[in-house]
Amino acid sequence: MSRYGINSFVYRARRPFEPKRLFELVYDKFVILEPQNPDGEDEDEEADGEKDGEEEEDDDDEKPEHEVHSSAGSTTTDDDVSSTPTRSDSPAATGTSPGTSVTDDSNGLTQYPDIPLEQRLANKKAHPLFRNLLRSKGFVWLATRPNQSGDWSQAGAMLTFSPGLQWFATVPKNEWPLPEGEAGKELVKMIERDFDGEWGDRRQEVVLIGEGLDVEGLTSTLNSCLLSDEEMSEWERVMRLEGMDDEKKVDMLCETFEDGWEEWDDPEMMMGGDEDGHVHGPACGI
């Protein structure tokens, strides 16, 4: 679609992203925010308010685990980012790799230099593919997180990457939260339209909008972050192991593929169709 120089397309793929390659593609060009458990914030605040005044001093030493993490660190000047609280062990607070939870190399994870906001903006502006990207939104599939989608939302130089919904393929069909009668039957049809092969509705689906976007170039660049044929074979080998629970499989995948993104809360099983028939975080819902 093109109008007044604006064009858009939906990137789709039926193979997971290699987490490290995806991170390395974006970390130096965007301010990365990784919200965690925003719904639990009010509960924590209410609990804090019930504490005695004698315990207030101890509260200062505790950092909530659900705050937003900014990849811009202390150099960020944008009001929306600089006012965002961070954990004491977050990249923004320690000056370590932006947008990832890595704080030291004792666990073998790759370290990345901190990049000032001004440099990130310059990097995006200079990039032949990303400089014209105004907005993108959708959901992604990471190799190390096989049961849960990631919500992707980018506007300008701000990129929010947060935990999404549980893939329907990971839940027995009789446990899907469906309405009764014909409405439930129609919803099942819509859900199953997104299924393809052994891995069900797991997929990449992100809509990108900008001025004169290089569709072929962006598609090729995003494809380069997908698992290679060899990596996909290893991923499938782990996922097909019998007699092993999902947690152990995830541990094996994390040993195989480096993942420095923030940990996610447990996935929620939610549904909410839109006019296009999507029921799992539709990419077109911008």
Sequence and secondary structure as in RCSB ss.txt:
>XXXX:A:sequence
MSRYGINSFVYRARRPFEPKRLFELVYDKFVILEPQNPDGEDEDEEADGEKDGEEEEDDDDEKPEHEVHSSAGST
TTDDDVSSTPTRSDSPAATGTSPGTSVTDDSNGLTQYPDIPLEQRLANKKAHPLFRNLLRSKGFVWLATRPNQSG
DWSQAGAMLTFSPGLQWFATVPKNEWPLPEGEAGKELVKMIERDFDGEWGDRRQEVVLIGEGLDVEGLTSTLNSC
LLSDEEMSEWERVMRLEGMDDEKKVDMLCETFEDGWEEWDDPEMMMGGDEDGHVHGPACGI
>XXXX:A:secstr
 EETTEEEEEEEESS B HHHHHHHHTTTSEEE    GGGHHHHHHHHHTS GGGHHHHTT   TT   BTTGGG
   HHHHTS   TTSHHHHT STTS    STT         HHHHHHHHHH TTTTTEEEEEEEE BTT TTEEE
EEEEETTEEEEEEEEE GGGS GGGS   SHHHHHHHHHHHHTT  GGGTT  EEEEEEEES  HHHHHHHHHTT
B  HHHHHHHHHHHT TT  HHHHHHHHHHHS   S      B      TTS  S  TT  
